[in-house]
Amino acid sequence: MGRTGTFSYSNPRVIHWGSGSIAQLKAELSRLNIHRIALVTTRSLTGSLDRLAVEATTTAVIDQHTPMWQIDSAVEDFATAKVDGLVSYGGGSAIDAAKIMSVRLVGSGDDALPHIAVPTTLSVAELAPGAGYTDDAGDKMGMRDPRLLVARVIYDAELTLDTPMHLWLSTGIRALDHAVEGFLADGDHPFNDVMSLEAIRRLYTSLPRAKASPEDVEVRTENQLAAWFSYTLPGPSAGGLGHMMGKQIGARHDIPHGVTSCLLLPHVMRFMASRMPGRMAVLDEVIGSDAPGAVYRLIESLGLPQHIAAYGIGEPELSRAAGEVAGKYPAADLLQIYMSAL
């Protein structure tokens, strides 16, 4: 019997992209019958909310790593305001918060409130039926629920021009991480392989152009398309080794998601090379004769962080994190990866 398989689409049904596509927001709100809008955003974007050209009934501001206490507070406020839909405007923290709120506001067993995401980074939280948050102890937690999937996404590069370049580029490496981890995932996934390899090609060539031309919306659109293509296999990508290792040190030590990918991705790729030589050989063809080294040099050329020690973390903390992530791979191997990035 030949190869067989099943692929289930796990991305939002409608994705608008391109400069000026924010003009679609009002029409989508109407189509989804949203009249009382809850806006979820980040502190850095509160001065540019007029760009959305819609009037929110109420607004919540979410901090990095999505603290659950802020979600709890916003759910209470949104319920009082009787909102009937959400718009998230920002990066992964705001988007994940809005996803959780959309479910919490209707209770168990019901459909979620419709949610339109307007991302301003390349972390692609908007594409997955899962969400991360930080509990009261400061530990990174996660939840998966089909209802978390957003209804619409609007990729408008003009709305990203105020995103700090280091944040834009580091979340671009996060997208590269998604693509690599999806390509290296266990099992047979031919559709995702095509999309992941195209995402890797586009990110590898377009991120340096974004750094060189920060105001070029066409280049930023290229970045956004590549990030979109990186995440057609959300579960395995988000559950990849580098992602899990990054989450263990990210929230606990206040390291942004994109930066954890900058710190760990080349070293995880080096670790996986001996375990998946055929797959890594394909990546070598796509981005260089030594894919882990090429990615390391890309991160260096973008001026992004590369050493865990810069965040005040040493071997004791990394040993603890390795023990917590261990399972499929021994803690000793994971500690070696962490130490390679120290």
Rosetta blueprint (number, residue, H / E / L):
1 M L
2 G L
3 R L
4 T L
5 G L
6 T L
7 F L
8 S L
9 Y L
10 S L
11 N L
12 P L
13 R L
14 V E
15 I E
16 H E
17 W E
18 G L
19 S L
20 G L
21 S H
22 I H
23 A H
24 Q H
25 L H
26 K H
27 A H
28 E H
29 L H
30 S H
31 R H
32 L L
33 N L
34 I L
35 H L
36 R L
37 I E
38 A E
39 L E
40 V E
41 T E
42 T L
43 R H
44 S H
45 L H
46 T H
47 G H
48 S H
49 L H
50 D H
51 R H
52 L H
53 A L
54 V L
55 E L
56 A L
57 T L
58 T E
59 T E
60 A E
61 V E
62 I L
63 D L
64 Q L
65 H L
66 T L
67 P E
68 M H
69 W H
70 Q H
71 I H
72 D H
73 S H
74 A H
75 V H
76 E H
77 D H
78 F H
79 A H
80 T H
81 A H
82 K L
83 V L
84 D L
85 G E
86 L E
87 V E
88 S E
89 Y E
90 G E
91 G L
92 G H
93 S H
94 A H
95 I H
96 D H
97 A H
98 A H
99 K H
100 I H
101 M H
102 S H
103 V H
104 R H
105 L L
106 V L
107 G L
108 S L
109 G L
110 D L
111 D L
112 A L
113 L L
114 P L
115 H E
116 I E
117 A E
118 V E
119 P E
120 T L
121 T L
122 L L
123 S L
124 V L
125 A H
126 E H
127 L H
128 A L
129 P L
130 G E
131 A E
132 G E
133 Y E
134 T E
135 D L
136 D L
137 A L
138 G L
139 D L
140 K E
141 M E
142 G E
143 M E
144 R E
145 D L
146 P H
147 R H
148 L H
149 L L
150 V L
151 A L
152 R E
153 V E
154 I E
155 Y E
156 D L
157 A H
158 E H
159 L H
160 T H
161 L L
162 D L
163 T L
164 P L
165 M H
166 H H
167 L H
168 W H
169 L H
170 S H
171 T H
172 G H
173 I H
174 R H
175 A H
176 L H
177 D H
178 H H
179 A H
180 V H
181 E H
182 G H
183 F H
184 L L
185 A L
186 D L
187 G L
188 D L
189 H L
190 P H
191 F H
192 N H
193 D H
194 V H
195 M H
196 S H
197 L H
198 E H
199 A H
200 I H
201 R H
202 R H
203 L H
204 Y H
205 T H
206 S H
207 L H
208 P H
209 R H
210 A H
211 K H
212 A H
213 S L
214 P L
215 E L
216 D L
217 V H
218 E H
219 V H
220 R H
221 T H
222 E H
223 N H
224 Q H
225 L H
226 A H
227 A H
228 W H
229 F H
230 S L
231 Y L
232 T L
233 L L
234 P H
235 G H
236 P H
237 S H
238 A H
239 G L
240 G L
241 L H
242 G H
243 H H
244 M H
245 M H
246 G H
247 K H
248 Q H
249 I H
250 G H
251 A L
252 R L
253 H L
254 D L
255 I L
256 P L
257 H H
258 G H
259 V H
260 T H
261 S H
262 C H
263 L H
264 L H
265 L H
266 P H
267 H H
268 V H
269 M H
270 R H
271 F H
272 M H
273 A H
274 S L
275 R L
276 M L
277 P H
278 G H
279 R H
280 M H
281 A H
282 V H
283 L H
284 D H
285 E H
286 V H
287 I H
288 G L
289 S L
290 D L
291 A H
292 P H
293 G H
294 A H
295 V H
296 Y H
297 R H
298 L H
299 I H
300 E H
301 S H
302 L L
303 G L
304 L L
305 P L
306 Q L
307 H L
308 I H
309 A H
310 A H
311 Y H
312 G L
313 I L
314 G L
315 E H
316 P H
317 E H
318 L H
319 S H
320 R H
321 A H
322 A H
323 G H
324 E H
325 V H
326 A L
327 G L
328 K L
329 Y L
330 P L
331 A H
332 A H
333 D H
334 L H
335 L H
336 Q H
337 I H
338 Y H
339 M H
340 S H
341 A L
342 L L
